[in-house]
Amino acid sequence: AGQAFAHHSGAQFDREKTKTTEAIVTRFDFKNPHAYIYVKPTNAKAVEWEFEMMDVANLFRGGWRKNSLVPGDKIKVTYYPFRKEGSGGGLLISVTDPKGKVLYNGPAGAGPAKY
């Protein structure tokens, strides 16, 4: 028997729009099947947003490490927003870390995630 692969479609993200926000990291889950960044946007009231990312292997090739972001870091996030109005966060395109380094959601040079 062959391998079976399952994956969600990504239809919950609006790829016709890109948004950017500044935020404070509340949690960074560097794990499979997807890594996630949780933040509190600096322009929102007490709401935590989440950003979905690729798997750890692809992120590692792109320069990410489990300590790339820590709670309290002020970052700039570029992303495809959720389609559902009022939902905070979405699919990560890139992060500019506190030192000004840009990390993309995928292997080095790949640009934004394609899933």
Secondary structure, DSSP 8 states (H G I E B T S, - for coil): ----------TTB-TT--EEEEEEEEEEE--SS--EEEEEETTSSS--EEEE---HHHHHHTT--TTSS-TT-EEEEEEEEBSSTT--EEEEEEEE-TTS-EEESSSTT--S---
